[in-house]
Amino acid sequence: MKNSIIISLVTVIVIIILSNIGIKYYFTDYLIEQNKVDNEEIITYVNTSIENDGIIDNRELSYLKQQAHFKNVEIVLQDIDKEIIFVSSMGMGKGMGMGNSMHKEPFKEDYTYLEKKLTYEGQTIGYLSIGHYKNIITAKEDNDFIYTINILYVISFFIAVLLAIFLSLLLVRRLTRPIIEIKDSTHNISKGNYERVKSINTDTKELNELATSIEELARQLSEQEQLRKRLSNDISHELRSPLAVLRSQIEALMDGVLEPSPERLAKLNDEIVRMTKLINDLNELVIVESEHLRLNTSKVNVENELSTIIEGFIPLMDSKDIKLIGQLEKDIFINGDRDRLKQIFVNLLTNAYKYTNRGGSVKVTLTKNTDEAIIRFIDSGIGIKKEDLTYVFQRFYRGDESRSRKTGGAGIGLSIVKELVKAHEGIITVDSELGKGSIFTIKFKLAT
Ligand code: ADP
């Protein structure tokens, strides 16, 4: 507001100065022209008067006096001897050539004079001098004109200030409304009331962007909050039942209801081992799900990594009579974290082992298209129900077989795999037929 008043003030002052200079400049030109015309008229009048009878009579002098007053000039007539015979501002003599001269100094210092010889029948009979005020803009009307213009400027200044105040108030309102709404949104975010964050629409691009970012922030925070709640719910749910079993068994042992046989203690120990694994898996999941997962990226030869892992799995697969085949194209490179990639492949092979029955087969293939490396884990295992396919990558999802705890899974492995693939900007999909087997396909961008 203060600024707009200062701006209007400066603008009006500049306009006043410029237009005053302009007016003086153009007006002076105009007045010089006007003076020439006035001079011509007076000279013509005096010459015509003399031409008739060689003198300028009183009537004519009176007319000259009027004209001098009207044109704001000083008219001086002198005879041949430079004696003053008429001064328009003082009165008049008796006429040209009559010798009734005045002796007072008629020429004023602040006037400039134009002198013209007066002739009658070829003889010089006197002199006509027309004086103009040195400061060309002298006429009261001229100064009045400039004064009026300046008054108009002062009025327009006040109008401009009022307009500026009005417009700035309007502008401030328009600007502050969305800012206040944005402030409310951030306040709601800080209080955790994400659902109260409204979408804000303004004409200002930058404010719109800020509002959108804040909405996005609220959405993400709310998502994180829900994730956190769900995770803690899931964890307590997953741990509660095995802990209850452990507790009741130990109580029974303490009460002497059950004998502490080595088998019984081994079972309890198994349960503790399983829970420890679950906690470790959860810890891993939290790490890979968080945005802070740091990949130690390098150019990885996928065939090298896969063949080493496959080799390592052969004894395990053999123990279940599962045939493990690797069909790997050479020289396929991707940018990735070797350890994390290993973790993905080991997890998928472990599942293939777990969910493939004795005598089955597991095949790993590595191919590429123009810009992707494609890795497939194909097993002839128990398969996944069609309706369950969308859930397998969700944490704590377990198929019936796994749920029966024979395999000991907690339903976290595939969630970790999915997050790790995502961190590598890859995609993982699953295709499966119950009783026939499953195919897990991963696609990674080829390294350039
Ligand atoms: P889990 O620890 O239970 O194996 P995962 O997250 O690795 O957890 O797998 C989730 C579920 O997906 C498993 O319980 C199982 O039902 C199903 N699943 C995963 N891999 C396979 C597979 N190769 N064949 C059949 N089912 C599978």
Residues whose N, C-alpha, C, O or C-beta is under 5 A from the ligand:
A	BS01	ADP	N351 A352 Y355 G381 G383 I384 V392 Y397 R398 G399 D400 S402 G409 A410 G411 I412 G413 L414 S415 S438
